[in-house]
Amino acid sequence: MFWSYCAYILFMIGVALGLTRHAAEPALWFLSMGWVLQMTVILLRALGAKRVRFPERAAWQKAVLGLALAAVPVLVFYRLKAELKLFSLLLIAAGLLWTLSLLRKRVS
């Protein structure tokens, strides 16, 4: 769970840099670090690592996280093609989707 949140923080630093620094290269580094860390956590969990825990998520949250993670290689592609408007739109969408996947329903 700790590493998932670290991946989210790295990704959101990349989102902030990508939107404020006109998609400079450090933004891609932070985006990629967050994406790789999250994919590693997912892979370790799928391989049966007992020490890697996920926060409890509903099926829709897993789907939303999957969409956010699938958007990252596409947005990096558009950044490398220098289509910054489409890059920015996909970056905002991926950031919002990843944030949405972390929301928890509080039981009262």
N, C-alpha and C positions, 0 to 999 in steps of 0.2 A: 504494500500500500504506500509506503514511504517513497519508493522509486517511481511509482505512478505519479505521485504529486510532484516529485523532482522533474519528471519528464514534462509535466504540464507547465511548471514554472519556466523551464528552459524554452519551451515552445512559445509561451506568452511573451517572454523577453524578445524572442525572434519576431513575434507579431508586432510588438511595440517598435522595435527597431525598423522593421520593414515598412511600417506606415509613417514613421516620423523621419527616418533618414533616407527616404526615397529608395528603398529596397537595396541598401548597401550590402556588401558581401557578409559582414558580421551577422546580419539578419539571417542569411541562409545557413550560416554555421549553427546558430542557436536553434533555428527551426529543425535542422537535420539532427542535432544532438538530442532534442526532445523526442523526435520521431523515432530515432534508432533506439533510444532508451525504452520507450513505450513498447516498441515491437519486440525488444529483447525480453521485457517483463512478460508480455503475452506469450512468447515462445517458451520461456521457462515454465510458465504455468501450464501450458499445453503439454509439455514434456513430463509433467508430474512433479515439479519441484515443490516440496512441502513448505519451505520457508518463504516462498513468494505468495503473498496474499493480495487479493484485489478487494477494493471496497465492494460491498454488496450492490449489485446493479440489476435493474429490471432489464427485460429483453429490449425495450426501446432504447435504453441508455447504451447498451452494447452496440446496437445498430447505428446509433448516432456517432459513437466513438469510431466505429468502423468507417463511416462516411468521412469523418474528419481525417482519419489516418490515410484513407484512400485519396483524399484531395491534396495531400502534401506533395507527392511526386509530381502531380499535375501542375501545381502552382510553382514548383521549382523549375519545371520545364518552361513555363511561360516567362518566368523571371530570366532564364538564360536566353530566351528568344527576345528579350527586351520589350515585351508587351506588358508594360507596368500597370495599365488600367485593369486588365484581366487578372494580373497577379494580385493586385490590391483587393479586388472583389473576392477572389478565391481565398485570400489570406484572411479577410474578415469573416467569410463564411466558415472556414475551418476553425478559426479561433472561437467563434460563437458556438459551433457544434461541439467542440471539445469541452467548452465551459458548460454547455447544456448537459453533456453526459455525466458531469460531476454533481449535478443537483441531486439532492436527496429529499425524499418525502418524509417529513417529520410526523411521527405518530403521536397524537396527544391523548 
